[in-house]
């Protein structure tokens, strides 16, 4: 049997509070990822992004993390030295963050940031070759004038343009694992579909593993292969994406009931009714 690309068992992440106690934000998360598109859905604060950051090793220093297994390919991430983790990030592993305003260097032209990402991975690539590759990837992201955008600073870009630049920076080195945290939230529908097509092509051609974090259940059900539903730091349900409407957990059913439909009744949307035992089912 082929070993999964990612294997996580009993991942727990906690943060110290003002009274000296620990608040556990991720509680016993376990899942595997193959060369597939895995969706992670749930409300803000459910632990989706933290789980992705734990894989990359970019949790804040004050976070307390432990796991029985945290493995990428054949690498035990719990035992891997800092140097190994650093080489993995941006090379074999990448993460598209939610907001380009906080992810791009504000005092560096965006094209140079992508060039830097390319050359960090391979210093043998000349600056001119890296520039040509950067212009190509910007064009692939359906940016109309790559030459002009190359020389702009992040604050000179719209939110959607900045999002595309950030996606370009992460996919240009074609990682084995890409964690996409709300990658299309700032894009209009047309560009969103184009970016999803690029990610889908990478998964297919490169046999990449993709963790797609989103609040958009309908998008995840159409784009992903499997879906993990998270609530209060734990996974409450795992489903084949195309069968999301067959979910049984009341939390997942509640999320689906909150979605508007074009031909639905003209009544107020349902309000999610949480149950106390959802947060204690470990």
Backbone torsions as a table, in degrees:
resi	resn	phi	psi	omega
1	UNK	NA	134.3	-178.1
2	UNK	-69.4	132.9	177.8
3	UNK	-68.1	136.8	178.3
4	UNK	-64.5	155.8	178.1
5	UNK	-66.9	-40.6	179.1
6	UNK	-127.7	136.5	175.7
7	UNK	-135.5	122.4	179.2
8	UNK	-126.9	129.9	176.5
9	UNK	-131.6	125.7	173.3
10	UNK	54.0	50.7	176.8
11	UNK	-75.7	130.2	178.0
12	UNK	-133.3	133.4	178.8
13	UNK	-131.3	127.3	-178.6
14	UNK	-130.5	156.7	179.3
15	UNK	-129.4	138.8	178.0
16	UNK	-68.9	144.5	178.2
17	UNK	-108.1	173.3	-176.7
18	UNK	-62.9	-29.7	-178.6
19	UNK	-86.9	6.4	176.5
20	UNK	92.2	-8.2	178.0
21	UNK	-83.3	175.3	179.2
22	UNK	-113.1	134.6	174.4
23	UNK	-101.4	119.2	-177.6
24	UNK	-87.7	111.3	-176.3
25	UNK	-92.0	-27.3	174.1
26	UNK	-126.1	126.5	-168.7
27	UNK	-130.3	94.4	173.0
28	UNK	73.1	38.5	-179.7
29	UNK	-77.5	130.5	177.9
30	UNK	-137.4	129.8	173.0
31	UNK	-166.3	165.2	174.4
32	UNK	-122.3	157.9	178.1
33	UNK	-135.3	126.9	173.0
34	UNK	-97.8	-156.9	175.8
35	UNK	-83.9	76.7	-169.7
36	UNK	-152.6	177.6	176.2
37	UNK	-107.2	110.1	-178.0
38	UNK	-107.7	119.0	177.6
39	UNK	-89.2	143.1	173.2
40	UNK	-125.0	120.0	-177.4
41	UNK	-125.4	161.5	-178.9
42	UNK	149.7	167.0	-179.0
43	UNK	-68.2	163.9	174.3
44	UNK	-57.8	135.9	179.9
45	UNK	89.3	4.9	-178.6
46	UNK	-82.0	-9.3	175.8
47	UNK	106.4	7.6	-176.9
48	UNK	-64.4	-54.8	-176.6
49	UNK	-66.8	-37.8	179.1
50	UNK	-61.1	-39.2	178.9
51	UNK	-62.9	-40.7	177.3
52	UNK	-66.5	-41.3	179.1
53	UNK	-65.4	-33.0	177.7
54	UNK	-63.5	-39.1	178.1
55	UNK	-62.2	-41.9	-178.5
56	UNK	-79.4	-16.4	-178.1
57	UNK	76.7	36.5	-179.1
58	UNK	-120.6	29.5	172.7
59	UNK	-71.2	152.5	176.7
60	UNK	-63.1	155.5	-175.0
61	UNK	-60.3	-29.6	-176.4
62	UNK	-83.6	-4.2	177.6
63	UNK	-73.0	142.2	176.7
64	UNK	-106.6	111.1	-177.5
65	UNK	-117.7	139.9	172.5
66	UNK	-147.6	154.4	179.0
67	UNK	-159.8	153.3	173.6
68	UNK	-76.4	-39.7	177.8
69	UNK	-140.7	133.1	172.1
70	UNK	-143.1	96.1	-169.5
71	UNK	-129.0	138.0	172.7
72	UNK	-122.5	118.2	-176.1
73	UNK	55.4	-120.9	178.5
74	UNK	-102.6	17.7	-174.2
75	UNK	-106.7	123.6	174.7
76	UNK	-80.8	105.1	-175.3
77	UNK	-70.8	-19.7	178.0
78	UNK	-72.6	-28.4	-178.1
79	UNK	-105.3	-11.4	-175.7
80	UNK	-65.5	134.8	177.1
81	UNK	-67.1	162.5	-178.3
82	UNK	-56.3	-38.6	-179.0
83	UNK	-61.9	-40.6	178.3
84	UNK	-65.5	-44.0	178.8
85	UNK	-61.4	-38.8	-178.4
86	UNK	-65.6	-39.3	179.3
87	UNK	-68.4	-32.0	179.4
88	UNK	-68.3	-40.3	-177.1
89	UNK	-68.7	128.6	-179.8
90	UNK	83.6	-13.7	177.3
91	UNK	-106.9	-85.3	180.0
92	UNK	-82.6	-16.7	-179.9
93	UNK	-129.8	137.7	178.4
94	UNK	-141.9	159.7	179.2
95	UNK	-140.7	124.8	173.6
96	UNK	-91.3	116.6	-177.1
97	UNK	-88.0	170.0	-170.1
98	UNK	-72.9	-38.5	-168.3
99	UNK	-127.1	113.0	-179.1
100	UNK	-62.2	-24.4	-179.7
101	UNK	-61.1	-30.1	-177.7
102	UNK	-103.8	-3.3	-175.3
103	UNK	-110.0	-26.6	177.9
104	UNK	-92.0	145.9	178.6
105	UNK	-69.7	117.4	-173.4
106	UNK	-69.5	-17.3	-176.8
107	UNK	-109.0	18.1	-178.7
108	UNK	-131.5	134.5	179.3
109	UNK	-60.6	142.5	-171.2
110	UNK	-64.6	-34.9	178.5
111	UNK	-63.2	-40.9	178.9
112	UNK	-65.7	-29.8	177.2
113	UNK	-66.7	-38.1	177.4
114	UNK	-71.6	-40.6	175.8
115	UNK	-57.1	-43.8	179.1
116	UNK	-60.9	-43.1	179.4
117	UNK	-61.4	-38.0	179.2
118	UNK	-67.9	-46.2	-172.6
119	UNK	-78.1	-23.9	173.7
120	UNK	-61.6	-36.8	-179.9
121	UNK	-74.3	-28.4	-178.1
122	UNK	-154.3	100.0	-178.1
123	UNK	-69.1	-12.6	178.7
124	UNK	-73.1	-18.3	178.1
125	UNK	-74.0	127.4	-179.7
126	UNK	-71.4	161.9	178.9
127	UNK	-63.5	-38.2	179.6
128	UNK	-64.4	-42.3	179.3
129	UNK	-65.2	-40.3	178.9
130	UNK	-65.9	-35.7	177.7
131	UNK	-64.8	-42.6	179.7
132	UNK	-63.1	-41.8	178.1
133	UNK	-63.0	-39.3	178.9
134	UNK	-63.3	-45.3	179.5
135	UNK	-62.8	-37.1	178.9
136	UNK	-65.1	-44.3	-177.7
137	UNK	-70.2	-34.0	175.9
138	UNK	-64.7	-39.0	177.4
139	UNK	-66.3	-37.4	177.7
140	UNK	-61.3	-31.3	178.3
141	UNK	-82.0	12.5	176.5
142	UNK	62.4	38.7	171.4
143	UNK	-91.1	121.7	-167.3
144	UNK	-65.9	-39.3	-176.3
145	UNK	-126.1	78.5	-176.2
146	UNK	-56.9	-37.1	-178.9
147	UNK	-60.7	-44.0	-178.5
148	UNK	-69.9	-43.3	-179.5
149	UNK	-65.7	-34.6	178.8
150	UNK	-51.5	-40.6	-173.5
151	UNK	-92.0	5.4	-179.8
152	UNK	-89.8	156.4	172.3
153	UNK	-91.0	157.5	-176.9
154	UNK	-53.4	-37.5	-177.1
155	UNK	-69.8	-12.5	179.0
156	UNK	-89.2	-0.4	-178.7
157	UNK	-104.4	149.5	171.6
158	UNK	-70.7	168.9	179.4
159	UNK	-60.1	-43.7	179.9
160	UNK	-66.9	-38.6	178.3
161	UNK	-66.5	-43.0	177.7
162	UNK	-61.3	-38.3	178.1
163	UNK	-62.3	-41.7	180.0
164	UNK	-67.7	-37.4	177.1
165	UNK	-62.8	-42.5	-179.4
166	UNK	-65.8	-39.6	176.9
167	UNK	-64.1	-42.1	178.5
168	UNK	-58.7	-41.9	-178.8
169	UNK	-62.5	-35.3	-177.1
170	UNK	-81.2	-32.4	-175.8
171	UNK	-94.5	-10.5	-174.5
172	UNK	-61.8	-29.8	179.7
173	UNK	-95.9	6.1	175.0
174	UNK	48.5	69.0	-177.6
175	UNK	-68.9	163.0	174.8
176	UNK	-78.1	-29.4	178.5
177	UNK	-130.5	127.6	176.5
178	UNK	-125.1	125.5	175.7
179	UNK	-104.0	112.9	-176.1
180	UNK	-106.9	107.3	-176.2
181	UNK	-97.8	101.0	-176.9
182	UNK	50.0	54.5	-172.3
183	UNK	-70.2	-20.2	-175.5
184	UNK	-114.7	15.0	-173.7
185	UNK	-64.8	-29.2	-176.9
186	UNK	-100.6	10.2	-175.1
187	UNK	-104.7	147.5	174.3
188	UNK	-73.3	169.4	-170.7
189	UNK	-60.8	-40.8	-177.8
190	UNK	-64.0	-49.0	-179.8
191	UNK	-68.2	-35.6	177.5
192	UNK	-56.1	-46.4	-179.8
193	UNK	-64.7	-37.0	179.6
194	UNK	-66.8	-42.3	179.2
195	UNK	-66.4	-42.0	177.9
196	UNK	-61.9	-35.7	177.3
197	UNK	-63.8	-39.6	178.1
198	UNK	-64.6	-45.0	179.1
199	UNK	-63.2	-41.2	179.6
200	UNK	-63.0	-40.1	179.5
201	UNK	-65.2	-38.6	177.8
202	UNK	-63.7	-43.1	179.1
203	UNK	-61.6	-41.5	-177.8
204	UNK	-72.7	-50.7	-174.3
205	UNK	-75.6	-43.1	-176.3
206	UNK	-92.1	-3.6	-175.0
207	UNK	54.2	43.6	-178.8
208	UNK	-82.2	152.9	170.6
209	UNK	-97.4	132.7	-177.6
210	UNK	-124.0	125.3	170.2
211	UNK	-104.3	113.6	-172.9
212	UNK	-107.6	104.5	-177.8
213	UNK	-92.9	128.2	-175.2
214	UNK	-159.1	158.7	169.6
215	UNK	-97.6	-8.0	-173.9
216	UNK	-89.7	94.5	-176.7
217	UNK	-63.6	-39.1	-178.9
218	UNK	-65.9	-40.7	177.6
219	UNK	-63.2	-46.1	-179.2
220	UNK	-62.1	-40.8	-178.3
221	UNK	-64.7	-29.8	179.9
222	UNK	-85.3	-33.8	-169.4
223	UNK	-95.1	-35.8	-171.3
224	UNK	-90.8	168.6	175.9
225	UNK	-92.2	-43.2	178.3
226	UNK	-132.1	160.3	179.8
227	UNK	-132.7	131.7	169.8
228	UNK	-104.0	130.5	178.1
229	UNK	-105.3	122.2	-176.7
230	UNK	-111.5	141.2	176.6
231	UNK	-144.2	127.0	175.7
232	UNK	51.3	43.2	173.0
233	UNK	84.3	9.2	179.4
234	UNK	-140.5	159.4	177.4
235	UNK	-87.1	121.6	-178.9
236	UNK	-100.8	-17.0	-178.8
237	UNK	-162.1	143.4	174.5
238	UNK	-125.5	130.4	-172.9
239	UNK	-139.0	153.4	164.4
240	UNK	-67.0	130.7	-170.7
241	UNK	-57.0	-41.4	-178.1
242	UNK	-68.8	-8.7	-179.5
243	UNK	-115.8	27.2	-178.7
244	UNK	-59.8	-33.2	-179.8
245	UNK	-67.9	-11.3	178.4
246	UNK	-94.4	10.3	-178.8
247	UNK	-55.2	147.3	-177.5
248	UNK	-111.1	-27.7	-177.3
249	UNK	-66.2	136.2	-177.8
250	UNK	-60.9	-27.9	177.3
251	UNK	-66.6	-48.3	178.1
252	UNK	-62.0	-43.0	177.9
253	UNK	-61.0	-37.7	178.9
254	UNK	-66.6	-40.0	177.0
255	UNK	-62.8	-43.1	-179.7
256	UNK	-64.9	-36.6	-178.6
257	UNK	-68.8	-20.3	-179.8
258	UNK	-81.8	-6.4	-176.5
259	UNK	-84.3	131.7	176.5
260	UNK	-76.1	152.7	175.0
261	UNK	-128.8	148.2	-176.2
262	UNK	-62.0	-41.9	-176.1
263	UNK	-101.2	17.6	-178.9
264	UNK	-79.1	175.0	-179.7
265	UNK	-68.2	152.1	-179.2
266	UNK	-87.5	57.0	-179.1
267	UNK	-122.9	158.4	176.7
268	UNK	-57.0	142.3	178.6
269	UNK	-65.6	152.7	179.5
270	UNK	-65.0	147.7	175.5
271	UNK	-101.9	131.6	-177.3
272	UNK	-64.3	123.1	178.8
273	UNK	-100.4	101.6	-177.9
274	UNK	-78.3	151.4	177.3
275	UNK	-118.8	141.2	-174.1
276	UNK	-60.0	-35.0	-175.3
277	UNK	-73.3	-12.4	176.2
278	UNK	-60.9	-35.6	-175.8
279	UNK	-83.7	-0.2	-176.3
280	UNK	-124.4	12.1	-177.0
281	UNK	-87.4	74.8	177.9
282	UNK	-119.9	NA	NA
